[in-house]
Amino acid sequence: MKRSRRLFLPGVIIVAVYFAMAGGDHSVLDARRAEDELAATRAETRRVHRQIDSLRARIAGLREDDEMLERYARERYGFIRDGEYLYRISEPEPVAQEEVRDTPSILRWLRSRDDM
């Protein structure tokens, strides 16, 4: 009996420490996760604030600098001045190998003309 009393108090302490560390809604592990989430949220907030500052500076530049506004309108919307021409250059679309094989070559075309 004496021995069981000696083990009772350390057992209760071990169980209490375990539940403080891993159990319940307010455990040490939950607090650690909350701190990590808070740090990630603060980092994201700083990134968004930098982006907002950059956009505000761009808006101010577009409002105050006519050349910047013109360049933006030309690049973004393809605006041109009177008397100017707009040339749009696009990448050629890839051609399938079957189309290349089915397309007559210049030599076949010349030979077909010689047969006439």
Secondary structure, 3 states (H helix, E strand, C coil): CHHHHHHHHHHHHHHHHHHHHHCCCCCHHHHHHHHHHHHHHHHHHHHHHHHHHHHHHHHHHHHHCHHHHHHHHHHHHCCCCCCCCCCCCCCCCCCCHHHHHHCCCHHHHHHHHHHC
